[in-house]
Amino acid sequence: MSVDASTPESLEKNADEIDLLDVLLILAQHIKLLVAGPILVGILCLIASFWLPKTFESISILDADKQGINVSPSVIANLATSANLLEAVALELGLEKDASKASRIKTMTTLVHASHGRQDKLVTLRTFGRTPEQAQLLNAAIWKHLFTMTLPRGGELQRLQSMLKTEQARLDEGNELEQVTAQLLQKGRGTDNTARLYGELLTTNSERMRTIVKLQTQMEGLTVDDLVQTPTLPELSIKPKPTMIAVIGAAVTAMLLLLFVFARHALQSASQRPEQADKVARLRALFRQRARTVM
């Protein structure tokens, strides 16, 4: 048995269905509001973004693959963002002077980001500041304090100094013997054993020179010379981004206006239907009650 389209059930069903033409009609009736509103808000957001505090980023890169240095890139990255180092840098630069130690360190963690490559031994340090100079100065200060952490101390330093002194003395003796042997060979007074000794001396002295360089490297730790890229002086700010702020502001406004227009139309349509009028009245009463509670 077919249902008559003129029955109350079918009429109510058709009334509840959303017609595309009705949607287009609603949009056409409010086209000025839906277009002008987002454009106006987008322009206001664009203008307001130029008044927001700017953030500049300074970038530097360290090559941790240095002979004699056994500190891994991950350790260096962790040291760059350690609490003790950030506290020392903040005190030196006078950042967050009036804040507590915990608050100062928390602020510093947002201004310093360090990362390292998995395939290489490069450590990238990014620092942020309100001015280009502040960002660059913070970056340089981080490396300055971090480099001192790679220097040997106490017993380790004494051991390296003792080894360096011993290797240097042996190298001096080997060089003297090498010169004497070379003179004998030049004068034709040398034998096969003398030539063999001369070759061994060259090899031994070269190895001692490499050992001395390695010891010296360990004693000096990481330095500014190991920076593949020194702290940059940024020219453009990374935040805020005016275009993105304007687009987001316009998009959010458009969504809110669409919601407002359709909600208003739905309430007006429902209030004209006796079976929905009571629900609309109850809904408005609930909103008034909530508003009074909040106030």
C-alpha positions in Angstrom: 0.0 0.0 0.0 1.5 3.4 -1.1 1.7 6.3 1.2 -0.2 9.4 0.1 2.1 12.4 -0.3 -0.7 14.6 1.2 -0.9 12.7 4.5 0.4 14.5 7.6 3.2 12.0 7.9 4.5 12.6 4.4 4.1 16.4 4.8 6.2 16.4 8.0 8.8 14.3 6.4 9.1 16.6 3.4 9.2 19.6 5.7 12.2 18.1 7.6 14.2 17.3 4.4 16.9 19.8 3.4 16.4 21.2 -0.1 19.5 22.3 -1.9 17.6 25.2 -3.4 16.6 26.3 0.1 20.3 26.3 1.2 21.2 28.3 -1.9 18.4 30.7 -1.2 19.6 31.2 2.4 23.1 31.8 1.2 21.9 34.3 -1.4 19.9 36.2 1.2 23.0 36.7 3.4 25.7 36.8 0.7 26.8 40.3 1.8 27.3 39.3 5.4 29.0 36.0 4.4 31.4 37.7 2.1 32.0 41.0 3.7 32.3 39.6 7.3 35.3 37.3 6.6 37.0 39.9 4.4 36.7 42.5 7.1 38.0 40.2 9.8 40.8 39.0 7.6 41.9 42.6 7.0 41.7 43.4 10.7 43.8 40.3 11.5 46.3 41.3 8.9 46.7 44.7 10.4 46.8 43.4 13.9 49.5 40.9 13.0 52.0 43.7 12.3 51.6 44.9 15.9 52.3 41.4 17.4 55.8 40.8 18.9 58.2 39.4 16.2 60.3 36.3 16.7 63.7 35.9 14.9 65.6 32.6 14.5 69.4 32.2 14.5 70.8 28.9 13.2 74.2 27.3 13.7 75.6 23.8 12.8 78.4 22.0 14.7 80.4 19.1 13.2 81.0 16.8 16.2 83.1 14.4 14.1 86.4 15.6 15.6 89.4 13.4 16.2 89.9 12.7 19.9 86.5 13.9 20.9 84.4 11.1 22.2 81.2 13.1 22.9 78.3 11.9 20.7 76.0 14.4 18.8 73.1 13.3 20.9 74.9 14.2 24.1 75.9 17.6 22.7 72.3 18.3 21.7 71.2 17.4 25.2 73.9 19.5 26.8 72.7 22.5 24.7 69.3 22.4 26.3 70.4 21.2 29.8 69.0 23.2 32.8 72.5 24.2 34.1 73.6 25.6 30.8 70.4 27.5 30.1 70.5 29.0 33.6 74.1 30.1 33.2 73.4 31.6 29.7 70.3 33.4 31.0 72.2 34.9 33.9 75.0 36.0 31.6 72.7 37.7 29.1 70.3 39.1 31.7 67.3 37.2 30.4 64.3 36.8 32.8 66.2 38.5 35.6 63.2 39.0 37.8 61.8 35.5 37.4 62.4 32.5 39.6 65.0 29.9 38.5 62.4 27.4 37.5 60.4 30.0 35.5 63.7 31.3 33.9 64.7 27.8 32.7 61.2 27.1 31.4 61.3 30.2 29.3 64.8 29.4 28.0 63.7 26.0 26.9 61.2 27.7 24.5 64.0 29.8 23.1 66.6 27.1 22.5 66.1 24.0 20.3 68.9 21.5 19.4 68.8 18.5 17.1 71.3 16.1 15.6 71.5 14.0 12.5 71.2 10.2 12.6 73.4 9.6 9.6 76.0 12.3 10.2 77.5 13.9 13.3 76.1 17.4 12.7 74.3 19.2 15.6 71.9 22.0 14.6 71.2 24.7 17.2 68.2 27.1 16.7 67.7 30.0 19.0 64.9 32.6 19.1 64.8 36.2 20.1 62.7 39.4 19.8 65.5 40.9 17.6 68.0 39.4 15.1 70.8 40.4 17.4 69.3 38.8 20.5 68.7 35.5 18.6 72.3 35.5 17.3 73.8 36.4 20.7 71.9 33.7 22.5 73.1 31.1 19.9 76.7 32.1 20.4 76.4 32.1 24.2 75.0 28.6 24.1 78.1 27.3 22.2 80.4 29.3 24.4 79.2 27.6 27.6 78.8 24.2 25.9 82.4 24.2 24.6 83.7 24.6 28.1 81.8 21.4 29.1 83.9 19.4 26.6 87.2 20.4 28.2 88.9 17.8 30.4 89.1 18.5 34.1 90.9 17.3 37.1 92.6 13.9 36.8 91.7 13.6 33.2 93.5 16.8 32.3 96.6 15.8 34.3 96.7 12.5 32.6 96.5 14.1 29.1 99.1 16.6 30.0 101.5 13.9 31.2 100.9 11.8 28.1 101.5 14.9 25.9 104.7 15.7 27.7 106.0 12.1 27.3 105.1 11.9 23.6 106.6 15.3 22.9 109.9 14.2 24.5 110.0 10.9 22.6 109.3 12.8 19.4 112.2 15.2 20.0 114.5 12.2 20.6 113.2 10.5 17.5 113.7 13.6 15.4 117.3 14.0 16.6 118.0 10.3 15.7 116.3 10.8 12.4 118.6 13.7 11.5 121.7 11.8 12.5 120.7 8.8 10.5 119.8 11.0 7.5 123.3 12.6 7.6 125.0 9.2 7.7 123.1 8.1 4.6 123.9 11.4 2.8 127.6 11.0 3.5 127.5 7.4 2.3 128.5 5.9 5.6 125.3 4.1 6.2 124.5 0.5 5.8 121.4 -1.4 5.0 120.5 -1.5 8.7 120.9 2.3 8.8 118.5 2.7 5.9 116.0 0.4 7.5 116.3 2.3 10.8 115.7 5.6 9.0 112.5 4.3 7.5 111.3 3.0 10.9 112.1 6.4 12.5 110.0 8.2 9.8 107.1 5.9 10.5 107.4 6.1 14.3 107.8 9.9 14.3 104.8 10.3 12.1 102.6 8.2 14.4 103.9 10.2 17.4 102.9 13.4 15.7 99.4 12.1 15.1 99.2 11.0 18.8 100.3 14.5 19.9 97.7 16.2 17.7 95.0 13.9 19.1 96.1 14.7 22.7 96.0 18.4 22.0 92.6 18.1 20.4 91.3 16.3 23.5 92.7 19.0 25.7 91.2 21.9 23.8 87.8 20.2 23.4 85.3 21.5 20.9 85.9 25.1 19.7 84.3 27.7 17.4 86.4 26.3 14.6 84.3 23.2 14.6 81.2 25.1 13.7 80.3 24.3 10.1 77.9 27.3 10.2 78.4 30.1 12.7 75.3 31.7 14.3 73.3 33.5 11.6 71.9 37.0 11.9 68.4 36.6 10.6 66.9 39.3 8.4 63.2 38.2 8.4 61.1 37.2 11.3 59.6 33.7 11.5 56.6 34.7 13.5 54.0 36.1 13.2 52.9 35.2 9.7 50.5 37.9 8.6 49.1 36.1 5.6 48.4 32.9 7.6 46.8 34.8 10.4 44.5 36.7 8.0 43.5 33.5 6.2 42.7 31.7 9.5 40.8 34.6 10.8 38.7 34.9 7.7 38.1 31.1 7.6 37.0 31.0 11.2 34.7 34.0 10.7 33.1 32.4 7.6 32.4 29.2 9.5 30.9 31.1 12.5 28.7 33.3 10.2 27.5 30.2 8.3 26.6 28.5 11.6 24.8 31.7 12.7 22.8 32.1 9.5 21.6 28.5 9.4 20.9 28.4 13.1 18.9 31.6 12.8 17.0 30.3 9.8 16.3 27.0 11.6 14.9 28.8 14.7 12.7 31.1 12.6 11.3 28.1 10.6 10.7 26.1 13.7 8.9 28.9 15.5 6.4 29.1 12.6 5.5 25.4 13.1 3.2 24.7 16.1 4.7 21.4 16.9 8.2 23.0 17.1 7.3 26.3 18.8 7.3 24.8 22.3 10.9 23.4 21.8 12.1 26.7 20.5 10.7 28.5 23.6 12.2 26.0 25.9 15.6 26.3 24.1 15.5 30.1 24.5 14.6 29.8 28.1 17.5 27.5 28.8 19.9 29.9 27.1 18.6 32.8 29.2 19.0 30.7 32.3 22.6 29.8 31.5 23.4 33.4 30.7 22.1 34.5 34.1 24.1 31.8 35.8 27.3 32.9 34.1 26.7 36.6 35.0 
